[in-house]
Amino acid sequence: MGLTLAQLTQAIKSKVDTSMETTVAESIAEHALGFFGFSNRIIDNALEPTDRNLFYQLQDYDLLTTESEETTLWDGREWRIHYWKFKPNAENFAKLVAQSERDKENEDPYADIYDGMPADLWRERSGVDDDYEEPLF
């Protein structure tokens, strides 16, 4: 799993509420990532009900998914094991959100402030001679 804490924090803020406090989103991300450690999936039995509810919410936000596998026990019964893992597109989504956040920070909010004004509004662009002479001293 290649998601970082910062990437998942931004992804959660983007999916849940863009005005969400960063500390809140970061605590959710840290809590979720804490289960995975260095693995790419976590067994569902390891979760408490409140943690499972968080994972269901992250699944609703299209960040987590489930998978299961079946095995045959020694007595012939089938046993199904359920896992949680981050979706492959979750990392891509997190990177896109982080990139758009960086773009917003680098964007000049006043870059196009004069674009809507007519050119003849400006005396030097209007082509009209105003007979103004700059004083020598």
N, C-alpha and C positions, 0 to 999 in steps of 0.2 A: 504494500500500500504506500503510495507516494504522497498522501495528503499531509500537509503540515498544519500546525495549529492555526497559523494566520490564515491559510487558505480556507480551512473549514469554517473559521470564524466569519470570514467575509461571505462565504457561501450561505451560511445560516442567516446572516443579516439580510442578504439579498432575497432569500426564499421566504423568510418569515416576515420581516419588517425592516425596511431600510433605515428607519429612525430608531431602531433598537439600540440600546446602549451597547457599546463594544464589549464592555466587561461582562454583560449578561451573555452575549453570544459566545464570548471566549470561554466562559465557564461551562456552557453547554458543549462546546466543541472539545474542551479539555476532558470533560466527563466521558464523552463518547469515545474519544481516542484512547483514554485510559484503559478501556477494556481490550483494545486490540493489541497493544504493545507492539511487537515486531511481526505479528501475524497479519494476514490479510482477511481473516475471518474469525468470528467468535462463536462459540457454541451457545445456543439459546438457553440451555439449562443453567448457565453461569449467571444469568440475569435475575435480579429481583424484579417484582412487578412494576415498580416505579421506573426502573431502568428500561424495562421492556416497553413501557409506554413512551419513553423518550425515543427509543429505536423505532417504534411505530410512527411517531411524528416525523422523524428523519426519513422514514420510508415514504410518508405522504409528501414530503418536500422533494422527493425523487433523488435522495442522496444515498440511501441504503436499500438493500434488497435482501431477500432470503434465499437460501438454497437448502436442500435436504439430501441425505443419502440414506440408503437402506442397507442393512446388514442382517445376516442370519445368525441368530444366537445358537449356542451349542445344543439347545433342546429343540431347534427347528423353527422357533418363532421368528417373525420378521421384526426388526427394530429400526425405527426411523430416527435419525438425528437431524435436528434443525440448526442451521447456522445463519448468522448475520454477516454481511460483508458490504463494503462500500461499492456502489455501482461504478462501472468503468467510466461513465460520463461524469461522475461526481468530481473526479480530479480535474477533468477538462473544464467543467463548469466553474470550479473554484479558481482555476487559473484565469479563465475569462473574466470573472468578477474582479480578481485582483488586478488584472491589466486595465480594466475599465476604471477602477478606482485610481490607479496611477495616472491614467489619461485625464481624469477629472481634476486631479491635483495640479497637473501641468498645464491645463487649459486656461487661457487668459479670458476672464469673463467680459473684458472690455474690448476684445479684439475687433469686434464688428459694430462698435457703438455708432460710428459715423457712416456706416454703409447705406443706411436708409435716407440720408439727407441729400438733397439735390446739390449738384456741383456749383450752381450759381449762388448758393448761400454764402460761399466763401469768396471774398472779394478777390483774392489773388487767383482763384480758379475760374472766376466768371469771365475774365478777359476784359473787364471794364476798367479803363484807366481812371483813377480817382484823383489825379493831380497831386498826390501826396509826395512830398520830398522829405527825406530824412535829414534832420539838422546835422550840421557838421560837428558841433560840439555840444 
